[in-house]
Amino acid sequence: MKNNFYETIAVVSNVYVSKGFGFSQGFDIFDQDSVLKPDSITSHLVTDKAIEYLREYGDEPFFLWVHYMDPHSIYIHHPEYGYRKENSSNIDVPLTGDRLKEITKSLNPDDIQYVIDTYDEEVSYTDQNFGRLIDAIKELGLDKNTVIILSADHGEEFLERRRFGHAASLYNEIIHVPLIIYSPFENGRKGTNVGQNVEVRNIARTIIETCGLPNDNFGGMNLYGTHANNGGKELIFSQQCDDAESTTPERAVIMGKWKLIEKTKEGTFELYDLESDYREKENLFGSDKIEDVRRRLLSALSSFNPDVVAHSESAQHNYEEIRKIKALGYIE
């Protein structure tokens, strides 16, 4: 978009999407001042910065990426929302990924709810700040010609599979994320609730084609072409990287209500009917009654080949960045 006369701006809050990992490529302005804050509370800072850039560049074509981090470990209490009850156990706060791993086996149901409530407060805090951003867009009159897309990279586990966090599986609690698109332009989709599954990789193509720009690099589909009642014919793929700590790499494909997960190192498969078993508790892979479904999904998964080798460079990080990555639980 930078090459098509858009002012490209990013405001980020996670070290993993910082300049050190190459995410500043293609941006005129890359603001990472909110990364590595000691208290790990950044949504208000990110929103303030984003509003500043909207006021400065809103009169010209712009692309603004606003990255929020707070609904994520470290989980921090926001008492103004009142979800969390007073804790009667010895859970330490703030709740880091490492700390949650240490105490997992000692938690009772009340403790687990305590962690979930703290996370919900993080979500509400971020939602309120995202609302401030939307209010600013309206106040500046930008809602009349600005497309707004809200999504996420992953969800979180809360002991559904005996662990906290993410990056360890492809179950729904991790890969089923929100996707909301607001467009002021007439496209016949206003107020549409699309029930079919889609891939977040389609967002890039949707943005490019909505802006009428040439699309030479992005595959997938334009999300404005999805339909609520197409029978779920699209194949949806997902892959978990093979370097996540203490996990087994996985691949998954979804077709309509059916979802197949392959645990590649173990050589095992799990098959779920998401319509009747959204929480993926009953593995139907061995059932003779769905042989045709199993065959079609296995064929689809075998055709999924994302292993394209791209040029990469080693990321260079300072002490503070490494400390933050450790706090997030990604490295020891």
N, C-alpha and C positions, 0 to 999 in steps of 0.2 A: 504493500500500500504506500510505502514511502516513495517508491518509484513512480507512483501515480498521483503525486502532489497532495497526499494526505500528510498532515502533521501527526506523527506516530509517537504516542506517549505511553509509558508504563509506570505504574506505581505498585511496587511489590513489597511483600512482608515476610518472605520465606527465603532462607539462604539457598535453598535448592533451585530457586528460579532467579538467582542473582547473576551479576556479571561474571562471577567466577565459573559459572556453569554455561556461559555463552548465551544467556537469554536476552542480552542487550542487543543482539544482532537485529538490524532493521528498524531500530527505534531512534528517533531524533532526540528524545528525552527519556532517560531511564533512571527513575527515582527509586533508589533502594535505601533511603535514609531510615525507613521504618523497620528494616531488618536488624535483628540482634539486639532489640531493646531488652534491658535487664528484666523487666516485669512480664515480658512476653504478651503484653496487651497492646495491640497495634491498630485495631479497626478504626478508632477515632482519628489516629494519625494518618492512616491511609486515606480516609474519607476527606479529611481537611486538605491534603495535598491534591487529591483528585479534583475537588471543587476549585481550588486555586487554578489548576490548569484549564478547567472548563471556562472559567472567567477570562483567562488570558487568550485561549485559542478557540473558543466556541464559535467565533464568527467566521471561521474558515473550515474547510474539510478536515476532520480529525478522526483518528482511531485511538481510543483510550482503553488500555487494559488495566483493570483495577483488581489486584490480587489480595484477597483476605485470608488470613491464617488462623484467626482465633478459635474457630470450632475444631480444635486439634490439640493433642497433647503438646504442650503442657496445659492441663485443664485448670482453670482459675475461677474462683468463686466471684459471681457478680450478684451480690445480695439484693440489689434493687428489683430483681425479677422473682425472687422468692420461691424458686423451685426446690432448692435444696433444704432439707431439714437439718437441724443441728445434729452433728455427728457424735455418736456415742462410742465409736470405736477409736482406734489409734491410727487412722489413715492420715498420712501427712499431706498437707497442701502447700503449694500447688502440686498437682499430680503429674509427675513426669512419666514418660514411657518406661524408663528404667525402674522407677519406683513401683509402677503398676505390675511389672513383671515379677518383682520381688515379693509382693504381697498377694498375688493372685490366689494361691492355694489357701490362704488364711481368711478369705472374705466370706461373710455370711450374706444372705439375701438383702438385708438392710444396707450393708456396705456397698454392694453392687449397685443398688438403687441410688445411693449417695453419689457414686461416680457418674452414673447416667444423668442425675439431676444437675450436677456440676457442668457436664457437657451441654445439657439443654440451656443452661444459663449462658454459656459461651455462644450458642447458636442465636439466642435472643439478642444478646449484646451486638453481635455482628449484623443481625437483621435490622436492628434499630439504626445502625450506622449506614447500612446500605440504603435504608429508607431516607436518611439525610441526603445521600447522593441523588436519589430519585427526585426528592423535593427541590434540590438545587437545579437539576436539569429542567424541571418545570418552571421554576422562577426565572431562569435565563431564557425561557422560550425555546429551548432546544428539543423538547419532546415532540415538536411538530415536524422535525426532520432528522431524528436520531433513532437508529435501531439499537435496542438494549437487549443483551443476551445474558442470562444468569445461569451458571452451571457450576459443577464441582468436579474435582479429579477423582475423588473416592469418598466412601462412607467410612464408618468406624465399627469395629466389633466390640461388643461388651459381653464377652464370655459365651456368646452363642456357640462358639467352637473351642471353648476353654482358653481363650486368650483375649487380650485387649489390643486395640490399635488397628493397623491396616497393613497392606503390602504382603499379606500372608495367604490370601486365597482369592477366589473369584465367585464367592457366594454373594447373594443379593445384598446383604448388609454392607458389602464393600462396593459393588459395581453399579447398583441401582441408585443413581444420583438425580437431583432435580435438573430440569432443563426448561427454562421459561424464555420465550422470545416476545418482545414487544416491538411492533413495527407501526409507524404512523402512516405507512403507505398502503393503499388499497391492493390487497392481494387475495381476497376471498377467504382468508383464514382467520379473520378477527374473531376472538372469543372461542376458538377451536381448542378442544381438549383432545389431543392425539393420544390414543391408547397403545399404539404399536411401539415396540422397542426400536430405538435408534442408537447409533454410535456417536460419541462426542467428537470423534474425528470429523464428522460431517459439518461441524460448526465453521471450520475454516472455509470450506467451499461455499457454505451458505452466505457468509459475510462477503466474500469476493463477488459472487454472482449477484447479490442484492445491490452491491455498489456499482454493478455494470462493468466490472473490471475483467480483463482477460484471465482465464484460469488455466495456467500451464503446469501447475505443481500439485494441485489438491485433488485427490480421488474422492471416493464416497459419493454422497448425494446431497442435493440442495434440500434442506429440511422443509422448505415450503412445498415440496412435492410429496410429502408424506400425507397419508390419509388415515382417519380414525378407523375406518372399516375396510381395510385392504386385506384382512384375513391373516395378517402377520407373515406375509410371504417373504419379507426381507430376511436374509441371514445376518445375524449380529455376532461379531467375533470379539473376544477379549483375551488378553494374554497377561500373565503375571511374570515379571522379569525373574531370571534365574539366579539373581544374586541377593535376593532378600534373605535376611538372616534367619537361619534355622527353618527354612520353608522348602517345600517341594514345588518346583516350577509347574504352572498349570496353564492350560489353554481351555477356552470354552466357546461354544457356539449356541446361539438361541434361534429357534425357528418357531414363531408363533408362541404357543404355550410350553413348548418343549425346550429344555436346556441340558446340554451335554457338557460335562467337565472331564478333562483328561489330566491326570496327574502324571506328567511325562516321565519322571525318574522312576516312579513306582510301576508304571505301565498299567495303571488301573483307570476305570471310568466310572462316572456317576451320572445318572440320568433322572431328571426331575420333571414332573408335571407342575408348572408354576401356577396354573389355574387353580388346582386343588391343594397344592403344597408349596406355597410361596416361600416358606421358611426353609425349604429344601431339607426335609428330615427323612424322607422315604426314597431311597435309591432304587429306581425301577430298571436299572440297566440289565439285570438278569431275567427280566420278565419275558416270557414267550409271547405274551399278548400284544406287545408293541414292537415286534421284530422289524416291521417296515420303517417305523420311526427311528429305531436304533440304527438301521442300515443307512438311512438318508443322512442322519446327523454325523455318523462316522465318516461317510463320504465327504460331507461338507467340511468337516474338521481336517481331513487329510489334504484338502485343497487349499487350506489356509497356510500361506507361507510368507510370514512377515519378516523372515530372517534375511533382510537386505542389509548388506554391510555398507555403512556410510562412513565417510571420513570423520574422524574424531580426534580431539586433542585432550591431553591430560588437564584436568582442572587444577588450578593453583589456589590454595586457601591459606589464610592466616590463622593464628591461634583461636581468635574469637569465632571465626566461622566453623572451625572444627569443633569447638566447644558446643556451639549451637546444634550442629548435626548430631553430636552425641546426646544432647538433651532431648532431641526428638526421637531417640531410640534407634537410629539407623545404623550406627556403628558403636562398637564397644569402646 
